[in-house]
Amino acid sequence: MRVVLLFLLSLSSWPVLATLPAAAPAAVAEVRIVDTWPAADVGDLPRNQSFYVRLSYRSDTPVGIWLRPMYRGQPARAGSNPSARYIGEGEALGWFFLMQQGDQVDEIRVVVGDGSGLGRGDFVAASLPVNLTGGSMPAEATPPEWVTRLKAEAEAAAAEARRQAAQRPMSATETGLTIGIIVLGLLVCVGSVLLPIWGLWRWRGPWRLAAAAPAAMMSLVMLNIVVDVIRDPTSHNLWPFEVAMWGAGSVAVMLVLFLLRWMVGAGRQRRA
């Protein structure tokens, strides 16, 4: 009987509850695009030059602010800035760079939140149409005052964050993960060179030709880096990542070849 009475009471109170004002939504950060350098319609972005965006923000809670370069509604081939946590009112610097000559960006989206992803803890706070294409000419213009100032503030904040992180002891999981990543990267780089050499030395016929493909690929990658660095020392600032990326492909090809040789018994046939 008590359950029935409570149910009837809840039904009678529903029209009253429906007329009550909804609770105010939680405060969110406000971010506004103030300026850019170079201009949004600059066209060709000089080689190895980042595109900077001056942002004004206000937030009651700590949030991150990131730039998301887009092209035709999809993420562009670009690397963008990490973010500190911002609270209160002030200015922040966003930036990104294009990966290769000819890469394009037609829109910049400013994403704000906790880094958990759009639709969860992040949202697009502002956007700006642009016309940017990765160019081949080196950068020559001097950035405006706000770029230098905000970059220095960002570097100081990052240095302070690194100092605090260095004072915090790493857990066993973090230590193991760091060591694992370093070892894996070294193994990939070494294997990308040694495995094709092994194939060229020990294999015969079509297998040797197959091993020549990753060997030639890694030779071209290394030659391209050396030649470009001789012409422009700043042309491959991220060369370890380039070697690791191509090296992973070389190792993958060689592992597939080893598997195929084992499946068809190529090694046993040769020994026989």
N, C-alpha and C positions, 0 to 999 in steps of 0.2 A: 504493500500500500504506500509506503514511504517513497519507493522508487517511482510509482505512478504519479504521486503528487509532485515530486521534484520535476518529472518530465513535463507535466502540464504547466508548472510554474515557469519552466524555461521557455516553453512555447509561447506563453502569454507575454513574456518579457522581450521576445525577439523583435517585435516592431519597434519597441523603445530603443533597444540596442542598435537597430539599423539606422535610427535617426541621429545617433550620437556622432560627433565629428571624428574623423579618422585621426589616429595618432600622427604627429608630425614626423616626417622621414628623418632619418639620421643625417646629420650635417655631412656634406661631401666637399671635397676640395674643388676649388675654382682655379682654373689655369687659363691664361690668355697669352696669345702670341703677340709679342711687342715688335720684334724686328727680326730680320734675317741677314746673314752675310755668307756668301754673296747674295744679290737680289734673287727673289723667288723665280724670276723669269730670265735668269742669266744665260740659259741655254747650255753651253758647254761648261762643265765644272772642271777646273784645271786638275791635272794628274796629281795624286797624292795630297789633295786638299780636301779638308772636311767642310761640310755645309753646317753652319752654326745657326741656332735659333735662340733668340732671347725670349725668355718666358717670365711672366709675372704670375705668382701663385698666392693663394690664401687657403689655409687648411687648419682645422681644429685638432686633427689627429695626424700622426706621422704617416706620410705617403711617399711613394716613389714616383718619379716622373720620367717617362721614356719617350723617345721619338720612334715612330714606325714608318719608314719610307715605303710608299706603295706605288705600284704601276699597274694600271688597268684593273684596280680593285684587288690585286694580289700583292703579297710582300715582295718588295724589290730586292735585287741582288745588292745588298748593302749591309754594312756593319754599323751599329748605332751605339750610343752611349750607355754605360751602366748608370745607376742612380743611387744617390744617397737618400736618406729619409728627410723630408721637408715638413716643417710644422710652423704655424704662424703666417706671417706675410713676408714676401721678399721676391727676389729674382733668382732664376735658375738658368743654367745653360744646357741646351740639348744640342747634339751634333750627330752626324753620320757621315760615312764615306762610301763611295761606290767601289765595288770589287774590281771591275775591269773597265777598260775603255769601251764605250758604246752602251753600257748599262744605263737604264733610264728610270726616272722617278717623276710621277705626275701629281702626287699628293703626299702631304706629310700629316700624319695623325699623331696627336699627343695623347699618350696613354697614361692614366693616373691610377694608382691603387697599391696593392700589396704584392704584386708580381705573380698572383695565382692564375692569371689568365682572364681574357675578356669574358664577360658573362658571369664570372665568379666574384673575384675581388677587384677586378680592373674594369675601367670604362674609358671611352674616348672622350676627352674633355674639350678638345679643339682640333681643327683640321685646317689645312692651307693648301690650295692648288699651286703647283710649281711646274716649272719646265726645266728639267735638269738631265743632262746626258754626260756620261764620263768622257772627258776630253783627253787629248794627248799632250797639250801644252803644259809646261811646268807653271806652278803658282808664282806670281810676281807681286800682286797687290798686298798692301799692308792692312791687316785687320783693324777694325775700329776699336775704340777704347773699351767698349763693353765686352767684346770678345776676350781681350787680354785680362780684364778685371775678373770676369766671371770664371774664366778658365783657371786663374790663379786661386780663386776661392774654392773651386771644385777640387783642385789638386791639393790644397791645404786640408780640406775636409776628408779627402781620400787618405792622405797621409796620417791624419789623426785616427781614422778608422783602422788603418793598418797597424798603427801603434797599439791601439787598444786590443786588436785581434792578436797581435804578437805577444801581448802580456797574458792572454788567456791560454792556458795549456790545452793542447790538442787532445782529444779523446783517442782511445785506441782505434776506434772505427775510422776517424778522420786520418790518423797516421797511416793506417793500413791502406786506405783508399788513395791517399796521396802517393805513397810508395808504389802502389799497383799501377796508377796512371803513368808515372814516370817510367817504370820498367816496361809497361806495354808500349809506350811511345818509342823507347829505345829499341825494343825488339822489332817493331814495325819498320823503323828506319834501317836497321841492320839487315833484317830479312828481305826488305825490298831490293837490296843490292846483292846479297849473298845467294839467295834462292835462284834468281835467274842465272847467275854465274855458274852455280852448280848444274843447272839444267843444260847450259851450253857446253859444259865440260864433260858431263857423264852421258847425256842422252844422244841419240842418233836419229837421223831421218826426220820425219814430220814432228817428232817430239822436240827436237832441237830447234826447229823453226818456230814452234809454238813458244818455247822459252825465250826466243829472241825478241818477241813482241814486248813483254814487260821490261826486258833489258834495254831495248831501244827507247821505250817510253821514259824510264828513269834517267837514261843518258840525256835525252832531250830536255827533261825538266831541269836537271842540274846544269846543263849547258846554258839554258835560257836564263836561269838565275844568275850564273856567273857573268854572262855577257851584259845583262841589264844592270847589274851592280857596278860593273866597270864603267858603263856609260853614265849611270845615275845611282850613287850610293844609297839613295832613299827609295829606290824603286821596289824593293822587296823587303820591307821592314818585318813582314810576317813570314819570312821564308821557312822557318821550322814547321809552321802549320801547312805550308804548301807541300813540303817534302813528305810530311806525315800523311796528308790527304792522298797524294799520288802513290805514296808508298803502300798505303792500305790496299789500293787497287792492285798494285803489283803483287803483293803477298796473296791476295785473294785469287788472282789468276793462277799463280804457281800452286797454291793448295788444291785448286780444282784439277790442275794437270797431274799432280801427284795422285789424287784420288782416281782419276781416269786411268792412269798407268797401272795402279793397283787392281782396278776392276778388270782390266783386259789382260793383266798378267804380263805387262811389257818388261818389267824388271826381271821376272823369273825366266822369260823366254831368252833374254840376253845372256843370263848366267848359264842356261842350259846349252 
